[in-house]
Amino acid sequence: MPSLPEKIVDFHAHLFPDELFEAIWRFFQREYGLPVVHQLYARDCIDYLRARGVETIVYSNYAHREGVAGTLNDWNLRLLDETGGIYCFAAFHPGDDDAVRMIRRVFSHPRVLGCKLHFLVQRFYPHDERLFPLYEEVLEQGKRILLHVGTGPIGNEYVGIAHLKKVLDRYPGLKLNIAHMGAFEFRDFFDLLQQYPGIYLDTSYCFLPDNFRMFRLGNSVLESLKGRLLYGSDFPNLFHHRREELDALLGMGLSQDFYSRVFRENAHDLLCTHTGT
């Protein structure tokens, strides 16, 4: 019977300073009427995941408005320096006067893989011209961008594959991680993988049990993509227990090769490519 690797990599976790975590939890409760299940602060998140077999944590945070990214990234750099076995997609906001200079400094840290853009929350388009200097810096430094650009679990006018295609037409060499496997435009995002070898998809929020599951295209599709998928949990900002999605994925009865690649090997290959470790 297939099983998860003994040690796994979570390529989509969130870590924030305490006060921002608390603000996010209040927002989720107010806007969606649902409590975040795992209300754990950053150090507790790391300890919780490691106690459950997550050997390597790749986390992100995002600047929900102008003037936040610099403080967040100072915090990120301290956390990386104090904690082994974690990697970061740093914060960026194109409205900051020193945005590119700041991200260039942050990119110099060997465990900063790139930056996070959350178009749903940040409310600007992927093809906003203010982002072009960032894309050029990412290409020059060989970094990646983690994008929340799909229409699921929740969408607005700033997300969708049509917006992303405008960016890829201009910058086809960008290396991207697409959160939530591009839900709900799954097939369109899967098609991108044929043309753009630098794109990977993470599994966060796609495999909840029962009626909450977003991905419903079948095992054969997943097996065909197993070389370009990365396990991600979205931990700790979940409305369900983290274990539920793991159990749902295991319950699908995919191949052992699928679980080995998606939960460990693909992540190790990417980390080796970008950091040499």
Secondary structure, DSSP 4 states (H G I P E B T S, - for coil): -----SSEEEEEEE---HHHHHHHHHHHHHHHS---S----HHHHHHHHHHTTEEEEEEE---SSTT-HHHHHHHHHHHHHH-TTEEEEE---TTSTTHHHHHHHHHTSTTEEEEEEEHHHH---TT-GGGHHHHHHHHHHT-EEEEE-SS-SS--TT-SHHHHHHHHHH-TT--EEEGGGGTT-HHHHHHHHHH-TTEEEE-TTS--SGGG----S-HHHHHHHTTSEE----TTS-SS-HHHHHHHHHHT---HHHHHIIIIIHHHHHHHHHH--
